[in-house]
Amino acid sequence: MSEFDPIESLADMRHEFGEHGGVNMSVEVSTTFTVMDPETMPAVFQGRYGPEQGGCYLYGRHFNPTVYVLGRQMAALEGAEAGYCTASGMSAITAVMLQLCSVGDHVVSSHTVYGGTFALLAEFLPEKTGLDVSFVDMTDLEQVEHALTDRTRMLFVETMSNPTLRIADIPRLAALAHARGATLVVDNTFCPMIVSPIQLGADVVVHSLTKFINGASDAIAGAICGTEEFIVSLMDLHKGALMLVGPTMDPRVAYNISVRLPHLGLRMVEHSRRAQVYASRLASQGVATVYPGLPSHPDHGLLERIQNRGYGAGGILCVDLGSAERANRFINLLQNKDRFGFMAVSLGYFETLLSCPASSTSSELSEKDQEKAGIPPGLVRLSVGYTGSIEQRWRQLADVLEEIGVG
């Protein structure tokens, strides 16, 4: 297991006061910022005098003080040199790809990623920029190695694949990418606190803060963590993907997410604890269950080697009910009969969220691509919440399983 402790890293960074001495940071909502000397303005626009160089702020699309602090907190959480936050997880992914890759460059991606990411890499960017993308089974390291070429600029994976919950061997993937001069970019949305990819050799980490990190399903947001040089390059006034494309995070959103970070560790522990209980009980009843915390999971040992101590195996589990019809009946009864959770996409909410990925979050993949990625039509993804007692929720879950004749 990793010896890095994201809670300790975040606590060391977070000890700051608000503008007027408050225990929380201040919210800076200004879109533009005053300079005290007209000769300062050219240096700011040339990138020689900004907040990270001990200078001043320029414009809300460039750096905002509140968003800047949240970015530093995210960097601390991931053990990165720097970080900055964006208006969505997809904008974070897109900005990283645009910053790293040029027309005709080659990218290698896991074939099992969030549907929006897949569409971005399979259709949008190749059509708009000429990007050449190869999709591979990231658990087959030999396949990954063969796909990498001297033209490859980026290797993209998810720490825990959406929705199949396979684990990326980040240390070995980093070694393969670096041997070809490529950048390893890891989407860590499913595993905040649980795995720290930069500590394992990844170069850039992206998050959809919308999910576990925010925790209340009330804000869309993203984050990018990496070296200070890379984060500053994203804000370059001439070639910075964040500065020029402009997926700006609202400072009020940044503040609301920041005040939820101190209890992220507690939330992740409870998400994981409940998912582990449900997964173990489901598996013991003969339900086809996918959860990395189960010894039967093919990557159980790998996760144990790379995870941080004490945060469990995550708050997502899947069950395969064999058909789309049975899966739909299952989630319909859970929501509308037993009030176990909500039929809704996304994850990381305090209530359990239920979805069938083949017809929702992975619907951007064709049937052939879904089959290749290992996403059967009867797969149900449960983002396990922590309301109610474990026994109350298990009774509801068991009741529905009995009604549909599973287990």
N, C-alpha and C positions, 0 to 999 in steps of 0.2 A: 504493500500500500504506500501511497505517497505520503511524505512527511509534511507537505505544505498544508497549512491550516488557513483557509480563506477567511474564517471568522476573525482570527487574530490579525491577519493582514488588513482587513477592513477596519477593525477597531483602532489599529495604530494610525491609519490615515484619517479617520473620521473626526478626530478630536479638534473641531473647529467651532468658532463662534459666529453668530450672525452679525450683520453690519452694526447693530446697536447693542451687541452683547447677548443676544438671545441664544438659548441652547440649540436652536435650529438655525440653519443657514438662511439668509435672506433670499427673497425671490426678486430677481432683477428682470423687469418686464420691458425695459427700454429696447427699442429696435435699433437705435443708433447711440453713439457714445461721444462725449466731448473730449477734444484734445485741448491742452492748455497753451500750446505753442504751435503756430502755423507750420513751422519747419518740421514738426513731428509727423504731419500727415503724409508726406512722400515716403518717409521711412516705413510707416505702417503699411502703405499700399505696396511697397517693395518687399514686404515680408520680413523686414529686419527689426521690427519693433512691435511685438505683440505681447499678449499675456504670458506666453511661455518664455519670452525673452526679458521678462521684467518690465514690459512696457504697458500699453493701454489696450483696451478693447476697441474694435472698429465698428462692427455692424452685426446685427443679430443673426444673419445668415453665416457669418464667419465664426466668431466665438461669442458665446453668451456666458456670463459669470456663473449662473445657476447650473446651466447645462454642463459647463466646464467642470464644476465640482462633482456632478454626478458621473461624468466621464472618468475623473480621477478615482472615484469610489469603485467604479466598475473595473478599472485597471488594478486596483488593490485587491479586489475580489478574485481576479484571475491571475494575479501575480505577474502582471504586465508592466512595462515601463509607462505606458500612457493609454488613454482611451478617450473616446468622444461618442456622444449619443445622437441618434437620428429619429426621424419621425415614424419609422416602422422597421421591423426586422428585415423586410424585403429591400428597403432602401439602403440598409446597412450592407446587405449582401451585394446589391447592385453596385454600390459605390466602391466596394473593395475590388470587385471584378473589373470595373472600368479603370480603376487606378492601376491595377497590376497588369492588365492585358491591353494590347493594341490590335489593330486590324490584322487578321490572319494568324494571330497567335493560337497556340494549342492549350486546351484545358482538359484535365482528366478529372472526372467526377464520379462519385459513387452513383450507381444506378438506382439506389433506394434513398431518395431525399424527399423533403416536403414537395408537394405538387407544384406550388408556385415557383420554387427553386428549379425544379425539373423543367418547367415551361420556359423559364428565363434562359436556361442553358441549352435546351434542346431546340427551341424555336426562336425566341425573341432576339437574343444576342447574335446567334449565327446569321439570322436574316438581316439585322440592322448593322452589324459590325464585321461580318465575315469570320467570326470566331469559330475555330475548329474544336469541337468537343467530343471526347470519347467517354462513354459511360462504362463502368466496370463494377464488378463485385469487389467491394473494398475489403471483404474478408478473405479474398484470394490474393495474397500478396504477390504471388508470381504473376498473376494477371495484371495487377497494378504496375509492377515493374516493367512488363512488356509494353504497356500502354504509354508509359512515359518516354518522351523523346527529347532531343536537344531543343525543340521548339516549345516544349511545355513550359508555361509560365506559372501555372497554378494547379495544385492538387486540392480538390474540395471534397470534404466528407462531413458527416454529422457524427458527433461523439456517440450518440445512440440514435440509430436510424429511425426515421419516421415513415411508416408506423411499425416496422418489423422488429424494432428493438435489438438489432445487432450492434455490437460494440466495435468501435474502430480501434485498432492497435496503433495508437498515436505515435509512440516512440519509433516503431518500425516503419510506419508510413512517413514520418518525418525524415528518417534516414534515406528512404527511397527517393523522396522528393528532392532533398538537398543534394543527393548524388548527381541529379540532373540539373541542378541550379534552379529548381522550381520552389515556389512558396507554398507551404502547407497552410490552408485556411480551414478552420474547423468551426462548424455551427454547434454551439454548446447549449442550445435552448433547452433541451430535455434534461440537462445535467448540471445546473448551477450548484456550486458548493461540492457536488459529488465528484466531479472530475475537473482538473485544472489543466487544459491542454497545453498552454504555453509552458508550464512547468515540465511537460513531457516532451517538448521539442517543437510544438506547433509555432508558426510565425504570427498568425493572425487568428483571433477568435471573434466570432460574431454572435449576437444574441437577438432574439425577439424578446424584448423586455415585457411585451404584452402578456407573456405567459407566467411562469413561476415567479420571476423576479418581481413583477408588479403584484401579482397574486389576487387581484380583485376583478379582473376582466372589465376594467373601466377606462383603459388607456391603451392606445396603440403606440408602440415605441420600439427602438432598436439601439444596439450598441456595437461599437468596434473597438477592440483592444489589440495592441501590438507595441512595436517600438515607438519611441517618441518621434523618430525620423519619419516613420510611416504615417502616424497620425497628423503630424504637421504637413506632410505632403498632401493629404486629403483636403487641407484647408488652404493650399496655395492659390493665390488670386488668379493665376494664369492657367494652371493645370490640375487644380485640386477637384476631385470628383464631388466631394461634399460641398465645397464652396460654390462651384459652378452649376451643378445640377440642383442643389438647394433643398435637400430633404431635411428641413430645419425642425428640431424639436422645440415645442413650446416650453418656456421656462417653468410654467405652472405644472406641466406634466413632469418635468425633471424633478421639481421639488416633491411632488406627491410620491414619485417612485423612490426618491432618496430616503424619505422618512420610513419607508417600508423595508429598506435593506437590513436594518439591525435585527429584524425578526425573520429574515429569510432562512437562516440556518434552522431555527425552530420549526418553521413551516415545512422545510424539506425533510427533516427528520420524521415529522408526522405523516406527510404524504407517503414517504417510503415505508414507514412502519405499517400503515394500513394496507398499502399495496402488497407488501410481503405476506401479511396475514391472509388476505383474500386470495392471492395467487396460490399460496400453499394449500388452502382449503379446496380451492377449485381443482387443482391438480390431483389432490388426494381423492376427489370424487370422480376422477376420470375425464374431466373437462380438458380439452386441448388448450392449454394455457401457455402464454409466452410472457416470461418475466425474467430479467437478468439475475434476480436474486434467488432464483431456483437452481439447485445444483444440476438439474437436467438441461438448463439453457446452455447452448453451445459456447457462449462467451462468458459463462459464470466465472471461470478462473481468471480470464483476462481482466474483467472488471475488478475483481478482487486485487489484482496486481497494480492497477493504475488509479484506483479511486482514492479519495481522501478519506481518512478514518472518521467513522461516526455518523455519516449521512445516509447510509442505506443504499439501495439499488434503484431509487427513483420512484416517482409517483405515477408512472404509466404502466399498465398491463394490458394484454390483449387476449381475447379468447376467439377461437375459430369454431363457429357453429355450423359449418358445412355448407351453408347456402345463404344467399342474400335474403331470402324470404324468412328463414328462421332468425337471422341476425336482426332484421327489421322488427320482427315480432318481439324479440328479446328486449330491445331498447325501448320499444313502445310500451311494453308492460312495465318495465322498470320505472319509466317516467310517469305514466298515466294511471297505473294501478297501484304500484307500491311506493311511489314517490322516493325512489332510491337516488335519482339524479336527473339531469337534464339532457335531452337530445340536442346537442350543440357541438359545433366544432370548437377548436382551440383547446387549451389545456392550462393547468396551473391554478385553476379557480378553487375557492374553498368548498364548493359543492362538486360532486362528481359529474363530469361531462362525458357523454356517450356518443360515439359516432361510428359509422361504417366507412373506413377510409376509401375503399374501392369506389364508392359512389359520392365521396365528398372531398376530403383533403388530398387524396391521391387521384382524383378523377381526371387530372391533366395528363396522366399516363394512359396510353392505349391499353386495351386488354392484353396485348402481347407484352408490353412493357411492365404491366402489373404482374403478369405471370413470371416474367424474368426477375422482377424485384422481390417476388415471394409474397404478394399481397392477394390472398384469395378473396372471392366475393363475400364469403361468410365471416370475414374477420371483423371483430368489434374492438375498438380502442376505448379503454376506460382511463380517463384522467382522474385519479382517485382523490376525492376531497376529504375533509376532516370534520364535517359537521355530523352531529349525532354520535352515538356510541358505536364502536366496532360491532358489537353483538346485534344492535338494532339494524344496522345496515346489512350485516350478513344474513339476518333472517329475511330481509326484503329480497336480497340477491338469491338466496336459496329457494324462496317461494316461487320466483319467476323461473328459475332453472327447472324446478319440479313441474311447473305448468307447461313448459315447452318440451318436457321429456328429455332433458339433458342431465347427465351426471347420475 
